[in-house]
Amino acid sequence: MNHVLVVDDDPFILRSTQRVLAYRGLQVTVASTGAMAIRLLESTPFDAALVDYEMPGIDGLKVLSRIREVQPGCVRALMTGRRDFPMIRDAVNRGEVLRVVSKPFDPNSLINTLEQAWASVNRMAEVRMAQQRAVDDSEKQMLEQCVDKGHLRLAIQPIVKPGPGAEIFGYEALLRSTHPVLDGPMSILRVAERHKMTDMLGTEVNRLAAEILDNLHSQHVLFVNLHPDQLANPIALLKSLEPLMNRGNRVALEITERSRLTNIPGWESTVESLQEQGFAIAVDDLGSGYNSLSVLADLQPKYVKIDMSIVRGIDATPRKQRLVDLLCKFGEATDAVVLGEGVETEAEAEALRACGIHLMQGYYFGRPQIFEPPLMLAAG
């Protein structure tokens, strides 16, 4: 049953309109002022609103404008005995008013107006749904093409030790694409998240990561991004990690701390199973999001990657230096390795070394390069 809100300061109009609509099987709620109508909108959903224009206090156009904000799917009709208001025309053009009902109105005209409006809204909704389905199908096909046609690539960026010569500790694998539309990591990830295809994407990333491991020196560690959504399905996750099994001691799975892990049921046991398989866990982008400390405590990661927003300009920011110093002390106390991301200058690198950083990564040490086998990367 459709629910209609009728707003009018004339008691006779309210009663007669309520009677007409109720007789046609509609649920009706009435309000005698604009303020009362706005209060009702906060708690009650409506399928249509018939609102008188000329009311004391808050007029009908303001009420309809508010309805558009809080209940955009509600059919909004303005009741008025006058049709020459430029304001009404402008409100129709802005979409605040979908129908204008002339006073006085006969019952059949009023019902027909509502039915026509609902039919129009339903047709528009069906068109939007069809368009969205077409977009969804297209996006899914493009992501499948990325995997099946070999568009996905992994670039590798060196991670170095802070000592003399910046000895290479390992590499981070970074997602890249040659697809003409899904041509970057963010566009790929958005599609994968939207259509619950992160498991498929993760499987391909892990396959490519295994190829890199085959060509890395045996002492180097490869950091591979793990999408938090994959933690919701441990069986699928472990299957996607099969190419990296038995080499877990050389793989660090990065989980960005921006994600709300607490919304994923059972993520703790999934992380434990990954650790039992020998994979190291890395908290990525520490300091860029929320719940940083709780995620750090719950994950008990082997690696903690400090976000580049903290690293940037650290040489000239004592507070950042103190923060990194504390994180490094925390890492030493919990047997975690602390890594500074986004190092771009020698001054930043020196400041991180002075804070006791364990590892560093950034353009200063090397930009990401697309991995193309066969390529044996030497130690050091």
Number of C-alpha atoms within 10 A of each C-alpha: 7 11 19 23 23 24 27 26 17 12 12 10 16 18 13 12 22 19 14 17 18 14 10 11 11 15 16 19 17 21 19 18 21 25 14 14 25 18 11 16 16 11 8 11 15 21 18 22 25 24 32 29 24 16 17 13 10 16 17 27 24 17 25 30 18 16 24 17 10 13 19 14 16 21 24 29 26 24 23 19 14 12 13 8 10 9 10 20 14 12 18 18 11 11 14 24 23 17 18 20 20 15 13 10 13 11 15 10 12 16 14 11 16 21 12 12 18 17 12 13 16 13 12 12 13 12 12 12 12 12 12 12 12 12 12 15 12 12 20 18 12 19 25 17 15 23 19 11 11 13 17 24 21 23 19 23 23 23 26 22 19 22 10 6 9 15 15 21 18 27 24 23 25 20 20 18 20 13 18 10 13 22 15 15 13 12 13 23 18 15 18 20 14 12 14 14 18 22 21 17 21 21 20 21 24 21 15 19 26 20 18 24 20 14 16 19 15 13 14 20 22 26 24 24 20 21 19 18 19 22 23 16 15 17 11 15 22 19 13 21 20 14 18 21 16 12 15 19 16 18 26 26 25 23 22 22 25 18 17 14 21 12 10 15 12 14 20 14 12 19 20 15 14 19 18 11 15 17 23 21 24 30 25 22 22 26 17 16 13 13 17 17 11 12 21 15 11 10 18 18 27 19 23 25 24 23 18 20 15 21 22 18 18 23 18 12 13 12 11 20 20 13 14 25 18 14 21 22 17 14 20 14 9 13 13 19 19 26 29 27 23 21 22 18 15 12 14 20 24 14 21 26 18 14 19 17 24 21 25 26 27 20 14 14 20 15 13 17 13 15 19 12 10 10 12 12 14 12 13 14
